[in-house]
Amino acid sequence: MDQVNPKYILRNHLAQAAIEKAQGDDFSEVTKLLQILSRPYDEQLEYGIYALPPSPDLNPVAVSCSS
């Protein structure tokens, strides 16, 4: 089952945090996400927090597919 469902996916709150850092010319979070997401099925203990859903106290990110 681990090879069917990735442990690491790009979640909105992770993408938003990386975007905000990149806007300040800090691309470390973008680099880290690329590294993690290049192996989404592997157990990466040092990045376990990136597999968690957002905390309930975070405001949800509103996205739309309409254009």
C-alpha positions in Angstrom: 0.0 0.0 0.0 2.9 2.4 0.6 3.8 2.2 -3.1 0.3 3.2 -4.1 -0.3 6.2 -1.7 2.5 8.7 -1.4 3.5 9.7 2.1 4.5 13.2 1.0 2.3 15.4 -1.2 2.4 19.1 -1.9 -0.1 20.6 0.5 -1.4 24.1 0.2 0.0 25.3 3.5 3.5 24.0 2.6 3.4 25.6 -0.8 2.3 28.9 0.6 5.0 28.9 3.2 7.6 28.2 0.5 6.1 31.0 -1.7 6.3 33.5 1.1 9.9 32.7 1.8 10.8 32.8 -1.9 9.2 36.2 -2.2 11.9 37.4 0.3 14.6 35.8 -1.8 14.9 32.7 0.5 14.5 29.6 -1.7 15.5 27.2 1.0 12.0 25.9 1.6 11.4 25.5 -2.2 14.6 23.5 -2.4 13.6 21.4 0.6 10.1 20.7 -0.8 11.6 19.6 -4.2 14.0 17.3 -2.4 11.2 15.7 -0.3 8.7 15.5 -3.1 11.2 13.8 -5.5 10.8 10.7 -3.3 7.2 10.8 -2.1 6.9 7.1 -1.3 10.1 6.9 0.8 10.1 7.2 4.6 12.1 10.3 5.3 12.1 10.5 9.1 13.8 13.9 9.2 10.9 15.4 7.2 8.0 13.7 9.0 6.3 17.0 9.7 5.9 17.5 6.0 3.6 14.5 5.8 1.1 15.9 8.4 -2.0 17.9 7.5 -2.2 21.5 8.5 -2.8 22.3 12.1 -6.5 23.2 12.8 -5.5 26.8 13.9 -4.2 27.7 10.4 -6.6 29.6 8.1 -7.5 27.4 5.2 -6.1 28.4 1.8 -8.9 29.1 -0.6 -8.2 27.9 -4.2 -10.3 27.9 -7.3 -10.0 25.9 -10.5 -12.1 28.4 -12.4 -10.4 30.9 -14.8 
